[in-house]
Amino acid sequence: MAIEIKVGDVVRLCKPHPCGSYEWEVVRVGADIGVKCLKCQRRILLERSTFERRLKTIVGKND
């Protein structure tokens, strides 16, 4: 079952980004998930399966 993720949601991943932040904002949803680090503003693109495996929790929902 797929996790319900929307653009604007803030998520926490299991491993930290090299800058030290665990929190990311979702900027793109599709076959790939685009996320932006909230500390250094770096953007990365993850496959949906990789993103779901690395996801720890959803911090904030965009309604």
DSSP file (Angstrom, degrees, kcal/mol; ACC not computed):
  #  RESIDUE AA STRUCTURE BP1 BP2  ACC     N-H-->O    O-->H-N    N-H-->O    O-->H-N    TCO  KAPPA ALPHA  PHI   PSI    X-CA   Y-CA   Z-CA
    1    1 A M              0   0    0      0, 0.0     2,-0.2     0, 0.0     0, 0.0   0.000 360.0 360.0 360.0 132.8    0.0    0.0    0.0
    2    2 A A        -     0   0    0      1,-0.1     2,-0.3     3,-0.0     0, 0.0  -0.465 360.0-117.7 -78.3 145.4    1.4    3.4   -1.0
    3    3 A I        -     0   0    0     -2,-0.2     2,-1.0     1,-0.1    -1,-0.1  -0.643  28.3-117.0 -81.0 137.9    1.9    6.1    1.6
    4    4 A E        +     0   0    0     -2,-0.3     2,-0.4     2,-0.0    -1,-0.1  -0.673  46.1 167.6 -81.2 103.6   -0.2    9.3    1.0
    5    5 A I        -     0   0    0     -2,-1.0     2,-0.3    56,-0.0    56,-0.0  -0.954  11.3-172.7-119.7 136.8    2.4   12.1    0.4
    6    6 A K    >   -     0   0    0     -2,-0.4     3,-1.9    22,-0.0    20,-0.2  -0.894  37.2 -87.5-126.1 157.4    1.5   15.5   -1.0
    7    7 A V  T 3  S+     0   0    0     -2,-0.3    20,-0.2     1,-0.2     3,-0.1  -0.426 114.8  31.3 -61.8 133.2    3.6   18.5   -2.1
    8    8 A G  T 3  S+     0   0    0     18,-2.8    -1,-0.2     1,-0.4    19,-0.1   0.187  84.8 132.9 101.3 -15.0    4.4   20.7    0.9
    9    9 A D    <   -     0   0    0     -3,-1.9    17,-2.8    53,-0.1     2,-0.5  -0.389  51.6-137.0 -66.1 146.3    4.5   17.9    3.5
   10   10 A V  E     -AB  25  60A   0     50,-2.3    49,-1.8    15,-0.2    50,-1.8  -0.937  27.9-176.6-106.1 125.5    7.4   17.9    5.8
   11   11 A V  E     -AB  24  58A   0     13,-2.9    13,-2.7    -2,-0.5     2,-0.5  -0.844  22.4-138.2-123.2 157.1    8.9   14.5    6.4
   12   12 A R  E     -AB  23  57A   0     45,-3.0    44,-2.7    -2,-0.3    45,-1.7  -0.972  20.0-155.3-115.6 126.1   11.7   13.0    8.6
   13   13 A L  E     - B   0  55A   0      9,-2.0    42,-0.2    -2,-0.5     4,-0.1  -0.581  24.5-114.9 -97.5 162.9   14.0   10.4    7.0
   14   14 A C  S    S+     0   0    0     40,-2.4    41,-0.1    -2,-0.2    -1,-0.1   0.907  97.9  45.7 -66.1 -44.9   16.0    7.8    8.9
   15   15 A K  S    S-     0   0    0     39,-0.2    -2,-0.2     7,-0.1     2,-0.1  -0.769  88.8-115.7-102.2 146.0   19.5    9.0    8.1
   16   16 A P        -     0   0    0      0, 0.0     6,-0.2     0, 0.0    -2,-0.1  -0.407  26.8-110.8 -76.0 155.1   20.6   12.7    8.3
   17   17 A H    >   -     0   0    0      4,-2.7     3,-2.7     1,-0.1     6,-0.0  -0.463  41.0-101.5 -70.6 155.0   21.7   14.8    5.3
   18   18 A P  T 3  S+     0   0    0      0, 0.0    -1,-0.1     0, 0.0     0, 0.0   0.748 124.3  62.7 -54.4 -23.2   25.4   15.6    5.4
   19   19 A C  T 3  S-     0   0    0      2,-0.1    -2,-0.0     1,-0.0     0, 0.0   0.629 121.7-107.7 -77.3 -11.8   24.5   19.1    6.6
   20   20 A G  S <  S+     0   0    0     -3,-2.7     2,-0.3     1,-0.3    -1,-0.0   0.330  76.2 127.8 107.4  -6.7   23.0   17.4    9.8
   21   21 A S        -     0   0    0      1,-0.1    -4,-2.7     2,-0.1    -1,-0.3  -0.625  36.5-173.4 -88.7 142.0   19.2   17.9    9.1
   22   22 A Y        +     0   0    0     -2,-0.3    -9,-2.0    -6,-0.2     2,-0.3   0.560  61.8  89.4-100.4 -14.7   16.7   15.1    9.2
   23   23 A E  E     +A   12   0A   0    -11,-0.2    15,-1.9   -13,-0.0    16,-0.3  -0.703  50.2 177.3-100.3 138.4   13.7   17.1    7.9
   24   24 A W  E     -AC  11  37A   0    -13,-2.7   -13,-2.9    -2,-0.3     2,-0.5  -0.946  23.1-135.2-134.3 149.0   12.8   17.5    4.3
   25   25 A E  E     -AC  10  36A   0     11,-2.7    11,-2.4    -2,-0.3     2,-0.4  -0.919  25.7-123.9-106.0 133.0    9.9   19.2    2.4
   26   26 A V  E     + C   0  35A   0    -17,-2.8   -18,-2.8    -2,-0.5     9,-0.3  -0.635  36.4 166.4 -76.4 124.4    8.2   17.3   -0.4
   27   27 A V  E     +     0   0A   0      7,-3.0     2,-0.3    -2,-0.4     8,-0.2   0.511  63.6  29.3-116.0 -11.5    8.4   19.4   -3.6
   28   28 A R  E     - C   0  34A   0      6,-1.6     6,-2.0   -22,-0.1     2,-0.4  -0.982  59.2-168.6-151.9 137.8    7.5   16.8   -6.3
   29   29 A V        +     0   0    0     -2,-0.3     2,-0.3     4,-0.2     4,-0.2  -0.995  41.8  86.1-129.9 134.8    5.3   13.8   -6.3
   30   30 A G  S    S-     0   0    0      2,-0.4    -2,-0.0    -2,-0.4    18,-0.0  -0.876 100.6 -28.8 175.9-143.9    5.0   11.1   -9.0
   31   31 A A  S    S+     0   0    0     -2,-0.3    17,-1.8    16,-0.1     2,-0.3   0.839 138.6  39.5 -64.3 -31.6    7.0    8.0   -9.9
   32   32 A D  E    S- D   0  47A   0     15,-0.2     2,-0.5    16,-0.1    -2,-0.4  -0.851  84.6-135.7-112.8 154.0    9.9    9.8   -8.1
   33   33 A I  E     - D   0  46A   0     13,-3.5    13,-2.8    -2,-0.3     2,-0.5  -0.953  13.3-153.8-111.5 123.9    9.6   12.0   -5.0
   34   34 A G  E     -CD  28  45A   0     -6,-2.0    -7,-3.0    -2,-0.5    -6,-1.6  -0.848  18.1-179.2 -96.6 129.8   11.4   15.3   -5.0
   35   35 A V  E     -CD  26  44A   0      9,-2.4     9,-2.6    -2,-0.5     2,-0.4  -0.936  17.3-149.6-130.1 153.0   12.5   16.6   -1.6
   36   36 A K  E     -CD  25  43A   0    -11,-2.4   -11,-2.7    -2,-0.3     7,-0.2  -0.984  23.9-120.5-124.0 129.1   14.3   19.7   -0.3
   37   37 A C  E  >  -C   24   0A   0      5,-2.9     4,-1.3    -2,-0.4   -13,-0.2  -0.481  15.6-146.5 -66.2 132.5   16.4   19.8    2.8
   38   38 A L  T  4 S+     0   0    0    -15,-1.9    -1,-0.1    -2,-0.2   -14,-0.1   0.635  93.1  45.9 -78.6 -13.2   15.0   22.4    5.2
   39   39 A K  T  4 S+     0   0    0    -16,-0.3    -1,-0.1     3,-0.1   -15,-0.1   0.895 130.0  14.6 -93.1 -49.5   18.5   23.4    6.5
   40   40 A C  T  4 S-     0   0    0      2,-0.1    -2,-0.2   -19,-0.0    -3,-0.0   0.450  92.3-126.5-109.4  -2.1   20.6   23.8    3.4
   41   41 A Q     <  +     0   0    0     -4,-1.3     2,-0.2     1,-0.2    -3,-0.1   0.601  52.5 155.9  67.9  13.8   17.9   23.9    0.7
   42   42 A R        -     0   0    0     -6,-0.1    -5,-2.9     1,-0.0     2,-0.4  -0.494  32.2-144.6 -69.6 139.5   19.5   21.1   -1.4
   43   43 A R  E     +D   36   0A   0     -7,-0.2     2,-0.3    -2,-0.2    -7,-0.2  -0.895  20.6 176.6-109.6 137.2   17.0   19.3   -3.6
   44   44 A I  E     -D   35   0A   0     -9,-2.6    -9,-2.4    -2,-0.4     2,-0.5  -0.929  22.2-137.8-133.8 161.4   17.2   15.6   -4.4
   45   45 A L  E     -D   34   0A   0     -2,-0.3     2,-0.4   -11,-0.2   -11,-0.2  -0.985  22.1-175.3-122.1 124.0   15.1   13.1   -6.3
   46   46 A L  E     -D   33   0A   0    -13,-2.8   -13,-3.5    -2,-0.5     2,-0.1  -0.919  30.9-109.9-118.9 144.0   14.3    9.7   -4.9
   47   47 A E  E  >  -D   32   0A   0     -2,-0.4     4,-2.8   -15,-0.2   -15,-0.2  -0.413  35.8-115.1 -62.6 149.0   12.5    6.7   -6.4
   48   48 A R  H  > S+     0   0    0    -17,-1.8     4,-2.6     1,-0.2     5,-0.2   0.892 116.0  51.1 -57.1 -42.2    9.2    6.2   -4.6
   49   49 A S  H  > S+     0   0    0      2,-0.2     4,-1.6     1,-0.2    -1,-0.2   0.898 112.4  46.4 -64.0 -40.3   10.3    2.7   -3.3
   50   50 A T  H  > S+     0   0    0      2,-0.2     4,-2.0     1,-0.2    -2,-0.2   0.912 112.3  50.9 -66.6 -43.6   13.5    4.2   -1.9
   51   51 A F  H  X S+     0   0    0     -4,-2.8     4,-1.5     1,-0.2    -2,-0.2   0.925 110.1  48.8 -60.4 -46.6   11.7    7.1   -0.4
   52   52 A E  H  < S+     0   0    0     -4,-2.6    -1,-0.2     1,-0.2    -2,-0.2   0.838 111.5  50.4 -64.6 -33.0    9.1    4.9    1.4
   53   53 A R  H  < S+     0   0    0     -4,-1.6    -1,-0.2    -5,-0.2    -2,-0.2   0.867 115.2  42.2 -71.3 -36.6   11.9    2.7    2.7
   54   54 A R  H  < S+     0   0    0     -4,-2.0   -40,-2.4    -5,-0.1    -2,-0.2   0.630  88.7 110.5 -85.5 -15.0   13.9    5.7    4.1
   55   55 A L  E  <  +B   13   0A   0     -4,-1.5   -42,-0.2   -42,-0.2     3,-0.1  -0.414  35.6 172.9 -66.8 129.6   10.8    7.5    5.5
   56   56 A K  E     -     0   0A   0    -44,-2.7     2,-0.3     1,-0.4   -43,-0.2   0.825  62.2 -24.3-100.2 -50.6   10.7    7.6    9.3
   57   57 A T  E     -B   12   0A   0    -45,-1.7   -45,-3.0     0, 0.0     2,-0.7  -0.989  53.6-112.7-158.8 160.0    7.7    9.9   10.0
   58   58 A I  E     -B   11   0A   0     -2,-0.3   -47,-0.3   -47,-0.2     3,-0.1  -0.906  29.2-175.2 -98.0 116.3    5.6   12.6    8.5
   59   59 A V  E     +     0   0A   0    -49,-1.8     2,-0.4    -2,-0.7   -48,-0.2   0.930  66.9  11.9 -80.2 -48.8    6.2   15.8   10.6
   60   60 A G  E     -B   10   0A   0    -50,-1.8   -50,-2.3     2,-0.0     2,-0.3  -0.996  67.4-143.6-137.3 137.5    3.7   18.2    9.1
   61   61 A K        -     0   0    0     -2,-0.4     2,-0.7   -52,-0.2   -52,-0.1  -0.761  11.3-138.8 -98.6 143.9    0.8   17.7    6.6
   62   62 A N              0   0    0     -2,-0.3   -53,-0.1     1,-0.1   -55,-0.0  -0.903 360.0 360.0 -98.4 111.4   -0.1   20.1    3.9
   63   63 A D              0   0    0     -2,-0.7    -1,-0.1   -55,-0.1   -55,-0.0   0.451 360.0 360.0 -92.9 360.0   -3.9   20.3    3.9
